[in-house]
């Protein structure tokens, strides 16, 4: 049902670090919360609850982030000791306390980058640890519904298509909705990493197939400038159908 695109800066990230990824259903969480009136308080910090205001997609995204951080730490740390709060830019930030913070310190983890995405009843999150603040990891994730992408493709006119996809991407996708969804997911993930979505054209982020399950990323104009400013030169993409 979903093409799940996970994009990470630094070329060898997946091979050399622990990465946590989790996808959660809104419906499953909603049913669990309806059966236990105190579950929300046990799962989420007060700050998280105040931010989410009961919005199920927001709660699901933060719970997915907690699961992902647990995977990074390789331990079922208490839910309340892992908090995900957004910066003014909207970028989520992980805050560890108690035993979770102590465990991260023992493992030499200086920071955990996290990204959250929602689409059609699901939330997904990815967490990546940084052990050297001089090489701080950045990460983006995007959930892309193939059904919704097919609907968008039906409505695309030539002008709109050129604002989203480059001619090379259109040729590379060859009308395949799943491939277009992958490219859309890459664009959304890069925007999250660069934190300047409003100033970057989607067509300035290009992904072209370069082998089985591999995509080559090229940035242009504002996207390239922001990447250079942040010292981002290489990218790695995970695509899960």
Secondary structure as GFF3:
##gff-version 3
##sequence-region A 1 241
A	DSSP	beta_strand	2	9	.	.	.	ID=ss1
A	DSSP	alpha_helix	13	16	.	.	.	ID=ss2
A	DSSP	beta_strand	19	25	.	.	.	ID=ss3
A	DSSP	alpha_helix	26	35	.	.	.	ID=ss4
A	DSSP	alpha_helix	39	43	.	.	.	ID=ss5
A	DSSP	alpha_helix	46	52	.	.	.	ID=ss6
A	DSSP	alpha_helix	56	73	.	.	.	ID=ss7
A	DSSP	three_ten_helix	79	81	.	.	.	ID=ss8
A	DSSP	beta_strand	82	86	.	.	.	ID=ss9
A	DSSP	beta_strand	92	96	.	.	.	ID=ss10
A	DSSP	alpha_helix	98	106	.	.	.	ID=ss11
A	DSSP	beta_strand	111	119	.	.	.	ID=ss12
A	DSSP	beta_strand	122	130	.	.	.	ID=ss13
A	DSSP	three_ten_helix	133	135	.	.	.	ID=ss14
A	DSSP	beta_strand	139	145	.	.	.	ID=ss15
A	DSSP	alpha_helix	146	155	.	.	.	ID=ss16
A	DSSP	alpha_helix	158	164	.	.	.	ID=ss17
A	DSSP	alpha_helix	167	173	.	.	.	ID=ss18
A	DSSP	alpha_helix	177	194	.	.	.	ID=ss19
A	DSSP	three_ten_helix	197	199	.	.	.	ID=ss20
A	DSSP	three_ten_helix	202	204	.	.	.	ID=ss21
A	DSSP	beta_strand	205	209	.	.	.	ID=ss22
A	DSSP	beta_strand	215	219	.	.	.	ID=ss23
A	DSSP	alpha_helix	221	229	.	.	.	ID=ss24
A	DSSP	beta_strand	235	240	.	.	.	ID=ss25
###
